[in-house]
Amino acid sequence: MKLLLLLITFTIPTCILNCQTPGYMGKRFSAGYGFHFGPALLGSNGNGKSIFGRNNGNAKDGEFAFNRLHEVYIEYAIKTRFSIGTSAIFYKTTYDNGMEFTANVNRNSPQGTYIYGQPSNLYTIKGVNYLVYGKLFYGKYIAPWGRYMCFGINIRSYTASYNPNKMSFTYNSYINNINENITFSDFGPLKQHYTKFDIFAGFGRTRILADKIIFDYGFNTNMYSLLTTLFDAGGPQNFIDEPDNTIYIKKTSAFRVRNLNRFNVFIKVGYLF
């Protein structure tokens, strides 16, 4: 009887301590690769394709088109049900030039000569989302195993670039009794870099095989991108006037990047150590 009591006295505290140890089987670090994707419903994906497209856009619509993003991440369990992580998500997309612009093509005149139109073709956007986040695992689970919700900060860094030989607008000019077609292709620097911030949130579930391999799947969103859904649905013209040619890419690229990050499903594979 005394031996039994001694075993109980030793075993219970040991079990409690083990249960409260952060990490799955004491392993706290995990790292891996993720694949995010979502349908390119109206906007164009990295190949210039779209499922539905927009009436005034230049994307190839009626295509089986998805946005694809690639992620590398590292996480650390600091509590039994809470882990922190950081990741970089890489992507490429395009904007279909579905919005008109305005430009003064005669700055020597006090009144100026303004043109209005929609550029041809598309331009490219390449970016990286830098995430710092936390994961809170539900009741019976131990980080990094089980169901969780995640939240954090997303720093979106991206570069938009265009080819003036493809992205242009042709207008008719009548000067000194001469009628001619002129091609306009000045939309600022050929490469333009921007940085935006957003609040990241999502839900997912991880499964662990052989105590080492992690399968992680779920969905995520960005809160500002989500809140602007109704404004963005009809295109950037819903909330801004025709931008000047010098800020056309600045305004429309922000719109496209928001759409890309609004909602995505993900699958990740990682290693626990």
N, C-alpha and C positions, 0 to 999 in steps of 0.2 A: 504493500500500500504506500509506504514511504517512497519507494522507487517510482511508482506511478505518479505521485504528486510532484516528485522532483523532475520527471520528464515533462509533465504538463507545465510546470513553472518555467522550464527552460524553453520549451517549444513555442508556446504562445507569444512571448515577447519577440522571439526570433522571427516568427511568421509575420508579426505586425511590422517589424523593422524592414523585412524584405519586401512587404507589400507597399511600403511607403518610399522605397528607394526609387528615385527617378530613373526613367528609361525602361525599355523592354528587356527583361532579364539582366538588368544592370547596364545595358548598352544605351548610351545617350546620343551619340552622333549618327547622322544619316546623311547621305549625299546621293544625288542621282540626276536623271534627265527626264524632262516632261515634254509632252506634245499637247498643245492647245488647239482647238479648232471650233469654228462656228460658221454658219451659212453666210455667204455673201449675197444677201437678199436684194438690196438695191444698189449699194456701192460695188466697186470693182475690186477684185482680189489682186494678188501679186502678179497674176498673168493677164490682168485687164478683163476678166470675165465676171459675170454676175448672173444670178438666177433669174431675177425679174428685170433688173436694170431700171433706169429712169428715162422718161420720154425725151428729156433734153441732154442726157448723158452720152458719152462716147464708148461706154463699155460694150463688150460682146454679151448681149443678154440671151436668155434661154439656155444657158449653160449649167452644167452640174458644177457649181463653183463654191469653194469653201476658203475661208481665211485660215492660214496655218501659222502658228507661233511655236517657237522652240525654247525650252527652258532648261537651265542648269541651276541646281539648288544645293544648299547645305542647311541642316537643321540640328538643333541641340535641345534635348529635354532638360529643362531646369526644375520642373516639378513633376509629380506623378502624372498629372493630367494636363500639363502645359509645356509647350515647347516654343522656341523662337527660331526664326530662320531668315535667310536672305537668299535672293535669287536674281538671275538676269534672264529676261525673256526677249528673244530676238525675233524680228518679223520684217517682212517686206510686203508692201501693198501699193496700190495706185489710186489716184483720184481721176475721175472720169470727165473733169472739166464741165460739169453740169451747171455751172453758174456763170452769169455774165459779168463782165468787168467794164470799167470806164477808163479812158486814158486821154490825156491832153497831148495831141500830136503836133501842136504848134505853140510852143511855149514862148516864142518871140512876140506873139500877139498878146496885147493886154486882155482881150476877151478869151483867147485860146481857141483851139479847135478840138472838140471832143468827139470821140468815137465810143460806141457801145457795142459790145458783141460777146460772143462765146468762143473761147479758144478751141482749136481742133485737137484731136488726139488725147493723150493722157500724160500725167507726170508721175514719177516714182517717189515713194516714201520708204526709207529704211530706218528702223529704230530699235531701241533697246529699252525695255521697262526694268528699272531697278527697284526691287521690292524688299522691304524690311517688314516682317510680319510676326504674329503670334498665332499659335494653334491651341484651342481649348478643346480637350477631349471630353466626351460625355461620361457620365457616372461610372460605369463598370470598367471603362477602358483605361489603358496605361499608355502614355505617349511613348512611341509614335504609332501605337496600334489602336485601330477602331475608328468610330465615327467622331467627327470633329467639326468645329466652325473655325474659320480663320479670318483675320483682319489685320490691316496694316497700311503702310504708306507706299504709294506707287509714284516713282519719279520717271516720267516718260521723256526720254531723250531721242529725238529723231531728226533726220536730214531729208529734206525734199529737194529733188533735182529734176530739171527738165531739159529737153533738147529743143533749142529754138528753131531748128529745121523742121520739127514735127509739130510742136505746140505753137500755133500762130493764129492770127486772125486777118483775113483779107477784106479791105474796105475800098470803096470807090472814092476817088478824089478828083475834084474839078477845079483846076487852078489855071488862070491865064488861058482860058478856052481850051485847056487840055484835059481830057478825061482819061484817067488811068486807074488801074487796080494796084493798090499798095499792100504789101504784107507787113503786118505788125507782129513782132515776136519778143518784145521787151517786157519780161515779167520779173525784173529784178535779177540778182545774182543767180547764176546757174545752179548753185548749191546753197541752200538756206537751212540753218540749224536752229532748232527750237527746243525748249524744255518746258514741260507742263507737270502739274502735280494732281494727284487724285487719291481718294481713299479706297483701298482695296478690301473686298470681303468675299467670302465663299464658304461652301460646305463640301465635305468629302468624307471618304472612308479609306482606310489603309488596311491591307492584309499582309501578313508576314509569313513567308515560306522558309522552312529550314532554319528558322531563327536568324536569318540574315538578309533575305531578299524581300524588298518592300514593293507592293503594288498599291498605288494610290490613284483614286479616281474621284471625280466630282465635277463641280462647276464653280465659276467665280464671276464677279462683276466689279465694276468701278462705279462708285456712288455718283460722282458728278456726271459721268457719261450716262448713267441710268436716269438721273433726274432730268437730263436734257433730251430724253427720247422723243417727247411730243414735239419739241421745237425742231429737232433734227430730222424728223420723219419726212418732211417735204423738201429737205435740202437746206443749205445755209442761208438761202435767200429769205427764209422765214423769219430770221432774226437779225440780218444785216442787209444794208443796201448793197448795190453793186459796188464792190471794192475797187479802189484805184489799182491800176496794173502793178504798182510797186508793192502792194500788200495783198495781192490776189492769192498768192501761194500761202502766205502766212495765215490768212483766214480760212481758206478751204482745206489746208492740210490739218489744221486743228480739228475741223469738223470730221474729216475722214478718220483721224486717229481715235477720236472719241467713239465713233461707230465700231471700229475694230476692237476696242477694249470694253464694249458695253456688256457683252455676255459671251462666255466661252466655256466649253466642256473640256476637261483635261484628263489625260492618262499619264501616270508617271511610274518609272521604275527606279528603285534606289537600292542602296546597300547599307546595312546597319552595322555599325562597329563601335 
